[in-house]
Amino acid sequence: MGFFYDTSFDPSVPTQNLVTDDDDGGDSSLQFHIEAFLEAGHPYILVVTTHGDAETGSFSITADGPATVDFLSITPTTSQPMIIPSIAPVVSSSYSSSLSSSSGIFQRVYGDPEYFYYFHAIQVTVSTSGTYTFTSDSDLDTMGYFYDTSFDPSVPTENLITDDDDGGDSSRQFLIEAFLEAGHAYILVVTTHRESETGSFLISTSGPDSVNFLSITPTTIQPITMPLTEPSISSSYSNSLSSNSGIFQRVYGDPEYFYYFHAIQVTVSTSGTYTFTSDSDLDTMGYFYDTSFDPSVPTENLITDDDDGGDSSYQFLIEAFLEAGHTYILVVTTHRESETGSFSVSASGPDTANFLSITPTTIQPITMREFTKNTLPAREKYAFGDTF
């Protein structure tokens, strides 16, 4: 930036004698351009400075006009000497630890009330009062909560001074800035944005003095325990669909076609919610029945069904509550008609699932129509113009 003065310049009174000024009027980016009528033999003062504070670096000035311009560097006098304000030194400190399945749990502020979050509580004290900054560094999506004096996990809003989620320079890291009094105790609580996450973290601080960190186990008026999770037990079954498999007109299927199926009797010894998923090169579909399955009445006793809900492409996922000792039928078939191939079914739940291949009875036997080599039924082949 350029400031142009008449006769003299006093840094303590920068508006006095000011003729004109400019910031970015030059042809080059961020450079000044000043134009003024100068009288011969009269002194003027050009002051060169910067737009940003406390910047340093070299510069050059180019002048053009009816005659040469004489330049002379001066140290101006001032009515009030100015000194640069002293900047308190910044002292850095750090603390590292981790969140694990052994860490305390709480329902954090702004968190989902249905979930619990691991936390690590750190007592913070300083010997010099001032403003301090706390930043996290972790592969976790961290959150920070800063408390005055104490922290009770069962009342997470009590004594809360401030908090932050993603204010840090690094991705998904917190930044907390607070004024700390010397000798006073504060609590920094490190937790995560998502529920039940574990992993290591680092806390870095900056301020007028070093920060003292102390890991603590906070007391609580209402102890919090992690909800018990039922163990998940896996079971599996494998077989195939072939030209010898049973056929039916499946629910939601094309009524002009038939589909191969494989019926599996399912029983469990422990009541609970069980999940059944398929794995096959076929585009599988699953139908789940109560007690029995009749291929000629495929909607009877049907509890639920699925086409592509599984994790793998074109595979089914069925979730159902099963009663111990009760009989259910899982029917495996295909999305497209007349497909054959192998498949496997995986089950998970509170106990082992017992699988038994069955041949279901039917009130109306179903027979396969004859197919030509190009797999089209004979009546459909004739529709293309062939003679009978």
C-alpha positions as CSV (number, residue, x, y, z in Angstrom):
1,M,0.0,0.0,0.0
2,G,1.2,3.6,-0.7
3,F,0.4,6.8,1.3
4,F,1.5,10.1,-0.2
5,Y,2.2,13.1,2.2
6,D,2.8,16.8,1.8
7,T,6.0,18.1,3.4
8,S,6.3,15.7,6.3
9,F,5.0,12.4,7.8
10,D,4.4,11.6,11.5
11,P,3.8,7.8,12.1
12,S,1.8,8.6,15.2
13,V,-0.6,10.8,13.3
14,P,-0.9,9.0,9.9
15,T,-3.8,11.2,8.6
16,Q,-1.9,14.5,9.0
17,N,-0.6,16.0,5.7
18,L,-2.0,13.0,3.7
19,V,-2.5,13.9,0.1
20,T,-3.6,10.6,-1.3
21,D,-3.2,6.8,-1.0
22,D,-3.8,3.6,-2.9
23,D,-4.0,-0.2,-2.3
24,D,-4.4,-2.3,-5.4
25,G,-4.6,0.3,-8.2
26,G,-1.4,-0.8,-10.0
27,D,-1.1,-2.9,-13.1
28,S,0.5,-5.8,-11.1
29,S,-1.6,-7.8,-8.7
30,L,-1.9,-6.3,-5.2
31,Q,0.4,-3.3,-6.0
32,F,-0.4,0.4,-5.5
33,H,-0.6,3.2,-8.1
34,I,-0.4,6.8,-7.0
35,E,-0.8,9.8,-9.3
36,A,-0.2,13.4,-7.9
37,F,0.8,16.9,-9.1
38,L,4.1,17.8,-7.6
39,E,5.5,21.3,-7.4
40,A,9.2,21.8,-8.2
41,G,11.5,22.1,-5.2
42,H,8.7,21.1,-2.7
43,P,9.3,18.0,-0.5
44,Y,6.8,15.1,-0.4
45,I,6.9,11.9,1.5
46,L,5.9,8.5,0.0
47,V,5.2,5.9,2.7
48,V,5.3,2.2,1.5
49,T,3.6,-0.3,3.8
50,T,1.6,-3.6,3.5
51,H,-2.0,-4.6,3.4
52,G,-1.4,-7.6,5.8
53,D,0.0,-6.9,9.3
54,A,3.7,-7.4,10.2
55,E,4.7,-8.4,6.7
56,T,8.3,-8.1,5.5
57,G,10.1,-8.3,2.1
58,S,11.7,-6.3,-0.7
59,F,10.0,-3.8,-3.0
60,S,10.7,-1.3,-5.8
61,I,9.1,2.0,-6.8
62,T,8.9,3.2,-10.4
63,A,8.1,6.9,-11.1
64,D,7.4,8.6,-14.4
65,G,6.7,12.3,-15.3
66,P,8.1,15.4,-17.0
67,A,11.4,15.1,-15.1
68,T,13.4,12.7,-12.9
69,V,12.3,12.1,-9.4
70,D,14.8,12.3,-6.5
71,F,14.3,9.7,-3.8
72,L,15.8,9.8,-0.3
73,S,15.1,7.3,2.5
74,I,14.3,9.1,5.7
75,T,13.5,8.3,9.4
76,P,10.5,10.6,10.1
77,T,10.2,12.3,13.5
78,T,7.1,11.7,15.6
79,S,5.2,13.5,18.3
80,Q,4.6,10.2,20.0
81,P,7.2,7.4,19.7
82,M,5.7,4.0,18.8
83,I,7.0,0.6,19.9
84,I,5.8,-2.8,18.7
85,P,3.6,-4.5,21.2
86,S,5.3,-7.4,23.0
87,I,3.9,-10.8,22.1
88,A,3.7,-13.4,24.8
89,P,5.7,-16.5,23.9
90,V,3.6,-19.5,22.9
91,V,4.3,-22.7,24.8
92,S,3.3,-26.0,23.4
93,S,2.3,-29.2,25.3
94,S,0.9,-32.5,24.3
95,Y,-0.9,-35.6,25.6
96,S,-1.6,-39.0,24.0
97,S,-3.9,-41.9,25.0
98,S,-6.6,-44.0,23.4
99,L,-10.2,-45.0,23.6
100,S,-10.9,-48.8,24.0
101,S,-13.6,-51.2,25.1
102,S,-12.3,-50.6,28.7
103,S,-12.9,-46.9,28.5
104,G,-15.8,-45.2,30.3
105,I,-19.1,-44.8,28.4
106,F,-21.7,-42.0,28.3
107,Q,-24.5,-40.5,26.3
108,R,-22.7,-37.5,25.0
109,V,-24.3,-34.1,24.4
110,Y,-25.8,-33.9,20.9
111,G,-25.3,-37.7,20.6
112,D,-27.9,-40.3,19.5
113,P,-29.8,-41.2,22.8
114,E,-30.0,-44.8,21.6
115,Y,-26.2,-45.2,21.6
116,F,-23.3,-45.0,23.9
117,Y,-19.9,-43.4,23.3
118,Y,-16.5,-44.2,24.8
119,F,-14.7,-41.2,26.5
120,H,-11.4,-40.3,28.1
121,A,-11.4,-37.6,30.8
122,I,-8.3,-35.5,31.4
123,Q,-7.8,-33.0,34.2
124,V,-6.1,-29.8,33.0
125,T,-4.3,-27.2,35.1
126,V,-2.0,-24.3,34.2
127,S,0.4,-22.1,36.2
128,T,-0.2,-19.0,34.1
129,S,-3.6,-17.5,33.4
130,G,-4.4,-16.9,29.7
131,T,-6.0,-18.2,26.6
132,Y,-5.1,-21.8,25.6
133,T,-6.0,-23.8,22.5
134,F,-6.5,-27.6,22.5
135,T,-6.5,-29.6,19.2
136,S,-6.9,-33.3,18.5
137,D,-5.1,-35.5,16.1
138,S,-6.5,-39.0,15.4
139,D,-7.8,-41.4,12.8
140,L,-11.1,-41.2,14.7
141,D,-13.7,-38.6,14.2
142,T,-13.1,-37.0,17.6
143,M,-15.2,-34.6,19.6
144,G,-14.0,-32.5,22.6
145,Y,-16.0,-31.3,25.7
146,F,-14.4,-28.8,28.1
147,Y,-15.7,-28.7,31.7
148,D,-15.2,-26.4,34.7
149,T,-13.9,-28.2,37.9
150,S,-15.5,-31.6,37.4
151,F,-17.3,-33.9,34.9
152,D,-20.1,-36.4,35.7
153,P,-20.7,-38.8,32.8
154,S,-24.4,-39.3,33.8
155,V,-25.0,-35.5,33.6
156,P,-22.9,-34.4,30.6
157,T,-24.3,-30.9,30.4
158,E,-23.3,-30.0,33.9
159,N,-20.3,-27.6,34.2
160,L,-19.8,-27.7,30.4
161,I,-17.9,-24.6,29.3
162,T,-17.6,-25.3,25.6
163,D,-17.3,-28.1,23.0
164,D,-16.3,-28.7,19.4
165,D,-16.6,-31.3,16.7
166,D,-14.7,-30.5,13.5
167,G,-13.1,-27.0,14.2
168,G,-9.6,-28.3,14.0
169,D,-7.2,-27.9,11.0
170,S,-7.1,-31.7,10.4
171,S,-10.1,-33.5,9.1
172,R,-12.8,-34.4,11.7
173,Q,-10.7,-33.1,14.6
174,F,-11.8,-30.7,17.3
175,L,-10.4,-27.3,18.4
176,I,-11.2,-25.8,21.7
177,E,-10.1,-22.4,22.9
178,A,-10.7,-21.2,26.4
179,F,-9.4,-18.8,29.0
180,L,-7.9,-20.8,31.9
181,E,-7.2,-19.4,35.4
182,A,-3.9,-20.4,37.0
183,G,-4.3,-23.1,39.6
184,H,-7.9,-23.9,38.6
185,A,-9.0,-27.4,37.6
186,Y,-10.6,-28.1,34.2
187,I,-11.7,-31.3,32.6
188,L,-11.2,-32.1,28.9
189,V,-13.3,-35.0,27.7
190,V,-12.2,-36.7,24.5
191,T,-14.9,-38.8,22.7
192,T,-16.1,-39.6,19.2
193,H,-18.7,-38.5,16.7
194,R,-19.8,-42.0,16.0
195,E,-20.9,-44.5,18.7
196,S,-18.7,-47.2,20.2
197,E,-15.5,-46.2,18.2
198,T,-12.1,-47.0,19.6
199,G,-8.5,-45.9,18.7
200,S,-5.6,-43.7,19.7
201,F,-5.5,-39.9,19.8
202,L,-3.1,-37.0,20.5
203,I,-4.0,-33.7,22.1
204,S,-1.8,-30.6,21.4
205,T,-2.0,-27.4,23.3
206,S,-0.6,-23.9,22.9
207,G,-0.8,-20.9,25.3
208,P,1.3,-18.7,27.5
209,D,2.6,-21.6,29.6
210,S,2.8,-25.4,29.6
211,V,-0.4,-27.4,30.4
212,N,-0.5,-30.1,33.0
213,F,-2.5,-33.2,32.0
214,L,-3.7,-35.9,34.3
215,S,-5.9,-38.8,33.3
216,I,-8.8,-39.3,35.7
217,T,-11.7,-41.6,36.3
218,P,-14.6,-39.2,37.0
219,T,-17.2,-40.0,39.7
220,T,-20.8,-40.2,38.8
221,I,-24.1,-40.0,40.7
222,Q,-25.5,-42.7,38.4
223,P,-23.1,-45.4,37.1
224,I,-23.5,-46.2,33.4
225,T,-23.0,-49.7,32.1
226,M,-22.8,-50.9,28.5
227,P,-26.0,-52.7,27.4
228,L,-25.4,-56.4,27.0
229,T,-25.1,-57.7,23.4
230,E,-26.3,-61.2,22.7
231,P,-23.6,-63.3,21.1
232,S,-24.2,-64.0,17.4
233,I,-23.9,-67.7,16.3
234,S,-23.4,-68.6,12.7
235,S,-24.8,-71.6,10.8
236,S,-24.7,-72.5,7.1
237,Y,-26.3,-74.7,4.5
238,S,-25.5,-75.3,0.9
239,N,-27.2,-77.1,-2.0
240,S,-28.2,-76.4,-5.6
241,L,-31.1,-75.8,-8.0
242,S,-31.2,-78.2,-10.9
243,S,-33.6,-79.6,-13.5
244,N,-34.7,-82.1,-10.9
245,S,-35.7,-79.5,-8.4
246,G,-39.3,-78.7,-7.7
247,I,-41.0,-76.0,-9.7
248,F,-43.6,-73.3,-8.8
249,Q,-45.0,-70.0,-9.9
250,R,-43.3,-67.8,-7.3
251,V,-44.9,-64.8,-5.6
252,Y,-44.2,-61.7,-7.8
253,G,-43.0,-63.9,-10.6
254,D,-44.1,-63.9,-14.2
255,P,-47.3,-66.0,-14.4
256,E,-46.2,-67.4,-17.8
257,Y,-43.1,-69.0,-16.3
258,F,-42.0,-71.5,-13.7
259,Y,-39.1,-71.2,-11.3
260,Y,-37.0,-73.9,-9.7
261,F,-37.0,-74.0,-5.9
262,H,-35.4,-75.7,-2.9
263,A,-37.3,-75.9,0.4
264,I,-35.4,-76.1,3.7
265,Q,-37.0,-76.8,7.1
266,V,-35.6,-74.4,9.7
267,T,-35.8,-74.9,13.5
268,V,-33.9,-73.3,16.4
269,S,-33.5,-74.2,20.1
270,T,-33.4,-70.5,21.3
271,S,-36.0,-67.9,20.5
272,G,-34.7,-64.7,19.0
273,T,-34.1,-62.7,15.8
274,Y,-32.2,-64.6,13.1
275,T,-30.8,-63.4,9.8
276,F,-30.6,-65.5,6.6
277,T,-28.4,-64.4,3.7
278,S,-27.7,-66.2,0.4
279,D,-24.5,-66.5,-1.6
280,S,-24.6,-67.7,-5.2
281,D,-23.7,-66.8,-8.8
282,L,-27.5,-66.9,-9.3
283,D,-29.8,-64.0,-8.7
284,T,-31.5,-65.6,-5.7
285,M,-34.8,-64.9,-3.9
286,G,-35.9,-66.1,-0.5
287,Y,-39.4,-66.8,0.8
288,F,-39.9,-67.6,4.5
289,Y,-42.9,-69.6,5.6
290,D,-44.6,-70.5,8.9
291,T,-44.9,-74.2,9.6
292,S,-45.4,-75.4,6.0
293,F,-45.1,-74.5,2.3
294,D,-47.3,-75.6,-0.5
295,P,-45.8,-74.8,-4.0
296,S,-49.2,-74.6,-5.6
297,V,-50.3,-71.9,-3.0
298,P,-47.1,-69.8,-2.6
299,T,-48.7,-67.0,-0.6
300,E,-50.1,-69.3,2.1
301,N,-48.2,-69.1,5.4
302,L,-45.8,-66.6,3.9
303,I,-44.1,-64.5,6.7
304,T,-41.6,-62.5,4.6
305,D,-39.5,-62.5,1.5
306,D,-36.6,-60.7,-0.1
307,D,-34.9,-60.3,-3.4
308,D,-31.7,-58.2,-3.3
309,G,-31.4,-57.1,0.4
310,G,-28.1,-58.9,1.0
311,D,-24.6,-57.4,1.1
312,S,-23.6,-59.3,-2.0
313,S,-25.0,-58.5,-5.4
314,Y,-28.4,-60.0,-6.2
315,Q,-28.6,-62.0,-2.9
316,F,-31.4,-62.1,-0.5
317,L,-31.4,-61.2,3.2
318,I,-34.3,-62.3,5.5
319,E,-34.6,-61.3,9.1
320,A,-37.3,-62.9,11.3
321,F,-38.1,-63.7,14.9
322,L,-38.1,-67.5,15.4
323,E,-39.7,-69.3,18.3
324,A,-37.7,-72.2,19.8
325,G,-39.0,-75.6,18.6
326,H,-41.3,-74.1,16.0
327,T,-41.0,-75.2,12.3
328,Y,-40.3,-72.7,9.5
329,I,-39.6,-73.2,5.8
330,L,-37.1,-71.2,3.9
331,V,-37.6,-71.5,0.1
332,V,-34.7,-70.6,-2.1
333,T,-35.5,-69.7,-5.7
334,T,-34.4,-67.3,-8.5
335,H,-35.3,-64.0,-9.8
336,R,-35.3,-65.3,-13.4
337,E,-37.2,-68.3,-14.6
338,S,-35.7,-71.8,-15.0
339,E,-32.2,-70.9,-13.7
340,T,-30.0,-73.6,-12.1
341,G,-26.9,-73.5,-10.0
342,S,-25.4,-73.9,-6.5
343,F,-26.1,-71.7,-3.5
344,S,-25.3,-71.4,0.2
345,V,-27.4,-69.9,3.0
346,S,-25.7,-68.4,6.1
347,A,-27.7,-67.8,9.3
348,S,-26.8,-65.7,12.3
349,G,-28.6,-65.3,15.6
350,P,-28.6,-66.2,19.3
351,D,-28.2,-69.9,18.6
352,T,-27.5,-72.5,15.9
353,A,-30.1,-72.8,13.1
354,N,-30.9,-76.4,12.2
355,F,-31.5,-76.9,8.4
356,L,-33.2,-79.9,6.8
357,S,-33.9,-80.3,3.0
358,I,-37.5,-81.3,2.4
359,T,-39.9,-82.1,-0.4
360,P,-43.1,-80.2,0.4
361,T,-46.5,-81.7,-0.2
362,T,-49.0,-79.9,-2.4
363,I,-52.7,-80.0,-3.0
364,Q,-52.2,-79.5,-6.8
365,P,-49.1,-81.1,-8.4
366,I,-47.2,-78.8,-10.8
367,T,-45.5,-80.2,-13.9
368,M,-42.9,-78.5,-16.1
369,R,-43.9,-77.6,-19.7
370,E,-41.6,-78.8,-22.5
371,F,-39.0,-76.2,-23.6
372,T,-37.2,-76.0,-26.9
373,K,-33.4,-75.7,-27.2
374,N,-33.6,-71.9,-27.2
375,T,-35.4,-72.2,-23.8
376,L,-38.7,-70.6,-25.1
377,P,-41.9,-72.6,-24.5
378,A,-43.2,-74.2,-27.7
379,R,-46.3,-71.9,-27.9
380,E,-44.0,-68.8,-27.7
381,K,-41.7,-70.1,-30.4
382,Y,-44.6,-70.4,-32.8
383,A,-45.5,-66.8,-32.2
384,F,-42.4,-65.8,-34.1
385,G,-43.9,-67.0,-37.4
386,D,-43.0,-70.7,-37.6
387,T,-45.7,-73.2,-38.7
388,F,-47.1,-75.9,-36.6
